[in-house]
Amino acid sequence: MPDSETEQPATATAAAKPLAERQRSGLIFAISAYVLWGILPVYFLSLAPASAFEIVGWRVLFSLVFCAILLTVTRAWRTFGALLTDKRVLFTMGVAGALIYVNWQTYVFATVTGNVVEAALGYFINPIVTVFLGVVVQRERLRVAQWVAVGVSVVAVAVLAVGYGSLPWIAFLLAFSFGFYGLIKKRVGGAVDAVSGLTLETMWLTPVAIVQLIVVSATVGITIGTISVWHTILLAASGVVTVVPLLFFASASRRLPLVYMGFIQYFAPFIQFFVGVVILHEAMPVERWVGFAIVWLSLLILTVDMIIAARGTRRALNGSTEAVVPVVE
């Protein structure tokens, strides 16, 4: 009979292996998702001369098509059909669809008009906006460091407003639309999976996309099928480009702790910032560099506070009597 003292460490080691493998795969999924989101500006620029409104119109329609294919392959139509009978879920996803439409349209417009750096700013300040919305909408309590991060970000916005000569409205639209989108998605929680959720959202947006494409056709003209085979394929692939990172993100969030996701979420805006400054050579006067530096300082404060809070939570779960204030997500 094996000795119980040697058996326990062996059991613990065996149990730790699946957890380590799960976190490793989660890390791969998360990095893949945010890298794909980070290089989206390059993808959308390759769709020229298609306008921002045409790109988003096709993005909605082809996302719906790709989601339908995924529901068929995974045999999830019955589960999806059950969601259609839940009025609360149905209308909540309609609101989510409206918010993600604003986000998509603003982001593509920013990309094709040479405002990739400002779009990156929107996703840099999104964590701060999420914290702010948690206080205003959800009545959550902030720790001192979180209040400091919010205050520092306000200073950053003031400096950037001077640098841009006006409020960076593209950044604000992106940050707040995605922030509210996150709050709305929390309302449905685990009741709606990633594919079903996006299917519902794009279903709501399909009439908007059709009208949008009709208007584009009657004004500047539709480009799909008129430029080249490669251009048409890229436009049609916008559905895949939309859904795949979302699925990677959903897989990562189920495997990784919040702290890991908190770090990796900055991959996308940093890549977008690099694309805008280094590849597209967008203007970066001193005021903007200073403003971005202050934004990064606020994110550093927020991240360090999140790490400290996560450690405190683990100590509490391990039997510590120390009180820990929940992290505002």
C-alpha positions in Angstrom: 0.0 0.0 0.0 1.4 3.4 -0.9 2.4 5.8 1.9 -0.3 8.5 2.4 2.3 11.2 2.8 3.9 10.6 -0.6 0.5 10.0 -2.2 -0.8 13.5 -1.4 1.9 15.5 -3.2 1.6 13.1 -6.2 -2.2 13.8 -6.3 -1.7 17.5 -6.0 0.8 17.4 -8.8 -1.5 15.4 -11.0 -4.3 17.9 -10.2 -2.1 20.9 -11.0 -1.2 19.6 -14.5 -4.7 20.0 -16.0 -4.9 23.5 -14.4 -1.6 24.5 -15.9 -2.5 23.2 -19.3 -5.9 25.0 -19.1 -4.2 28.3 -18.2 -1.6 27.8 -21.0 -4.3 27.3 -23.6 -6.2 30.2 -22.1 -3.1 32.4 -22.5 -2.8 31.4 -26.2 -6.5 32.1 -26.8 -6.2 35.5 -25.1 -3.1 36.7 -26.9 -4.5 35.5 -30.2 -7.7 37.4 -29.6 -6.1 40.7 -28.7 -3.4 40.4 -31.4 -6.1 39.9 -34.0 -8.0 42.9 -32.6 -4.8 44.9 -32.6 -4.1 44.4 -36.4 -7.7 45.1 -37.4 -6.7 48.6 -38.7 -4.4 47.0 -41.3 -7.2 44.7 -42.4 -9.8 47.5 -42.7 -7.3 49.7 -44.6 -6.8 46.8 -47.1 -10.6 47.1 -48.0 -10.1 50.4 -49.7 -11.8 52.0 -51.6 -14.8 50.6 -49.7 -16.3 53.2 -47.4 -16.7 52.8 -43.6 -20.4 52.4 -44.0 -20.1 49.7 -46.6 -17.5 47.8 -44.6 -19.7 47.8 -41.5 -22.8 46.8 -43.5 -21.0 43.7 -44.9 -19.4 43.0 -41.5 -22.8 42.7 -40.0 -24.3 40.5 -42.7 -21.3 38.2 -43.1 -21.0 37.9 -39.3 -24.6 36.6 -39.2 -23.8 34.1 -42.0 -20.7 32.8 -40.2 -22.6 32.6 -36.9 -25.3 30.6 -38.6 -22.6 28.2 -39.9 -21.1 27.8 -36.5 -24.5 27.1 -34.9 -25.1 24.4 -37.6 -21.7 22.8 -37.1 -22.0 22.8 -33.3 -25.7 21.7 -33.5 -26.6 24.6 -31.2 -29.8 25.7 -33.1 -32.1 24.3 -30.4 -30.2 26.2 -27.7 -30.3 29.3 -29.8 -34.1 28.9 -30.5 -34.7 28.7 -26.7 -33.1 32.2 -26.4 -35.6 33.6 -28.9 -38.5 32.8 -26.6 -36.9 34.7 -23.7 -38.0 38.3 -24.2 -35.6 39.7 -21.6 -32.6 38.1 -23.3 -33.9 39.0 -26.8 -34.3 42.7 -26.1 -31.2 43.0 -24.0 -29.2 41.6 -26.9 -31.0 44.2 -29.1 -29.6 47.0 -26.9 -26.2 45.3 -27.0 -26.4 45.1 -30.8 -27.0 48.9 -31.0 -24.0 49.6 -28.8 -21.7 47.3 -30.7 -22.9 48.9 -34.0 -21.9 52.3 -32.7 -18.5 50.8 -31.7 -17.9 49.1 -35.0 -18.9 52.1 -37.1 -16.8 54.5 -35.1 -13.8 52.2 -35.2 -13.9 51.5 -38.9 -14.5 55.2 -39.6 -11.5 56.1 -37.4 -9.3 53.6 -39.3 -10.2 54.7 -42.9 -9.9 58.4 -42.0 -6.5 58.2 -40.5 -7.4 58.3 -36.8 -6.0 54.9 -35.7 -4.1 56.5 -32.8 -7.2 58.1 -31.4 -9.0 54.7 -31.7 -6.2 53.1 -29.7 -6.7 55.8 -27.1 -10.4 54.8 -26.8 -9.4 51.2 -25.9 -6.6 52.5 -23.5 -9.2 54.5 -21.5 -11.9 51.8 -21.7 -10.8 50.1 -18.4 -11.1 53.5 -16.7 -14.5 54.1 -18.3 -15.6 50.6 -17.1 -14.6 51.6 -13.5 -16.4 54.9 -13.9 -19.6 53.2 -15.1 -19.4 50.7 -12.3 -19.7 53.6 -9.8 -22.3 55.6 -11.7 -24.5 52.8 -13.0 -23.9 49.8 -10.7 -23.3 51.9 -7.5 -20.1 50.0 -6.8 -17.5 51.2 -4.4 -14.0 52.1 -5.5 -10.7 51.7 -3.6 -8.5 54.8 -3.2 -6.1 53.7 -6.0 -9.1 53.3 -8.4 -10.2 56.8 -7.6 -6.6 58.0 -8.2 -6.5 56.2 -11.6 -9.8 57.9 -12.6 -8.5 61.3 -11.5 -5.3 60.8 -13.4 -7.2 59.8 -16.6 -9.3 63.0 -16.4 -6.0 65.0 -16.4 -4.9 62.9 -19.4 -8.1 63.7 -21.3 -7.6 67.4 -20.6 -4.1 67.3 -22.0 -5.2 65.3 -25.0 -8.0 67.7 -25.7 -5.4 70.5 -25.9 -3.3 68.3 -28.2 -6.1 67.5 -30.5 -7.6 71.0 -30.4 -10.9 69.4 -29.3 -12.3 66.6 -27.3 -11.1 63.2 -28.7 -14.7 62.2 -29.6 -13.7 59.0 -31.4 -11.9 57.7 -28.3 -14.9 58.6 -26.1 -17.4 57.0 -28.4 -15.3 53.8 -28.6 -14.6 53.7 -24.8 -18.2 54.4 -23.7 -20.0 52.3 -26.3 -17.8 49.3 -25.4 -18.1 50.0 -21.7 -21.9 50.1 -21.8 -21.8 47.0 -24.1 -20.0 45.2 -21.3 -22.5 46.2 -18.7 -25.4 45.1 -21.0 -23.7 41.7 -21.6 -23.4 41.3 -17.8 -27.1 41.4 -17.5 -27.5 38.2 -19.4 -24.4 36.6 -17.7 -23.8 33.0 -18.6 -27.2 32.5 -20.1 -26.0 33.4 -23.6 -22.8 32.0 -25.1 -20.6 34.0 -27.4 -21.9 32.7 -30.7 -25.5 32.9 -29.8 -25.0 36.4 -28.4 -23.4 37.7 -31.5 -26.0 35.9 -33.7 -28.8 37.8 -31.8 -26.9 41.1 -32.0 -26.3 40.8 -35.8 -29.9 39.7 -36.3 -31.1 42.9 -34.8 -28.6 44.9 -36.9 -29.4 43.1 -40.2 -32.2 45.6 -41.3 -29.9 48.5 -40.4 -27.0 46.9 -42.5 -29.3 46.3 -45.5 -30.6 49.9 -45.4 -27.1 51.2 -45.0 -25.8 49.2 -48.0 -28.8 50.5 -50.1 -27.9 54.1 -49.2 -24.2 53.5 -50.0 -25.1 51.9 -53.3 -27.3 54.9 -54.2 -24.6 57.5 -53.2 -21.0 56.5 -53.4 -21.5 53.1 -54.9 -20.9 49.5 -53.6 -17.4 48.2 -54.2 -17.9 44.5 -53.5 -17.4 42.4 -56.6 -16.2 45.4 -58.6 -12.5 45.8 -57.6 -10.9 42.4 -57.6 -11.5 38.8 -56.4 -9.1 39.4 -53.5 -11.0 42.5 -52.4 -14.3 40.7 -52.5 -12.9 37.8 -50.5 -11.5 40.2 -47.9 -14.9 41.9 -47.5 -16.7 38.5 -47.2 -14.1 37.4 -44.6 -15.1 40.4 -42.4 -17.5 38.0 -40.7 -14.8 35.5 -39.8 -12.5 38.4 -38.7 -15.3 39.5 -36.4 -16.3 36.2 -34.8 -13.0 34.4 -34.4 -11.4 36.8 -32.0 -14.6 36.9 -30.0 -14.6 33.1 -29.7 -10.9 33.2 -28.7 -11.7 35.8 -26.0 -14.6 33.7 -24.7 -12.4 30.6 -24.4 -9.7 32.6 -22.7 -12.0 34.2 -20.1 -13.1 30.8 -19.0 -9.6 29.6 -18.5 -7.6 32.6 -17.1 -7.8 34.6 -13.9 -9.1 38.2 -14.1 -5.5 39.5 -13.5 -4.2 37.8 -16.6 -7.0 39.1 -18.7 -6.4 42.6 -17.2 -2.8 42.5 -18.5 -3.4 41.1 -21.9 -6.3 43.5 -22.7 -3.7 46.2 -23.3 -2.1 44.2 -26.2 -4.7 45.4 -28.7 -4.5 49.2 -28.2 -0.7 49.0 -28.0 -0.6 47.2 -31.4 -3.1 49.8 -32.8 -1.0 52.6 -31.4 2.1 51.1 -33.0 0.3 50.7 -36.4 -0.9 54.3 -36.2 2.4 55.9 -35.3 5.0 53.7 -36.9 3.3 52.2 -40.0 0.7 54.9 -40.9 2.9 57.8 -39.6 0.0 59.7 -37.9 0.9 62.9 -36.2 2.1 62.7 -32.6 2.9 66.2 -31.3 4.4 66.6 -27.8 0.9 67.2 -26.2 -0.3 63.9 -27.4 2.8 62.0 -26.2 2.3 63.6 -22.8 -1.4 62.8 -22.8 -0.8 59.2 -23.7 1.9 58.9 -21.0 -0.6 60.1 -18.4 -3.2 57.6 -19.6 -0.6 54.8 -19.3 0.2 56.0 -15.8 -3.5 55.7 -14.8 -3.6 52.2 -16.3 -0.4 51.2 -14.4 -2.1 52.4 -11.1 -5.2 50.5 -12.0 -3.3 47.3 -12.9 -1.1 47.3 -9.7 -4.2 47.9 -7.6 -5.9 44.9 -9.4 -3.0 42.7 -8.6 -2.9 43.7 -5.0 -6.7 43.1 -4.7 -6.4 39.7 -6.4 -3.8 38.6 -3.9 -5.9 39.8 -1.0 -8.8 37.8 -2.4 -6.7 34.7 -2.6 -5.6 35.2 1.0 -9.2 35.6 2.1 -10.2 32.4 0.3 -7.4 30.6 2.0 -8.8 31.5 5.4 -7.5 35.0 6.0 -9.8 37.2 8.1 -8.6 40.3 6.2 -11.5 42.1 4.5 -11.1 42.6 0.8 -13.1 45.1 -1.3 -14.3 43.4 -4.6 -12.5 44.5 -7.7 -14.7 46.7 -10.0 -14.7 45.1 -13.4 
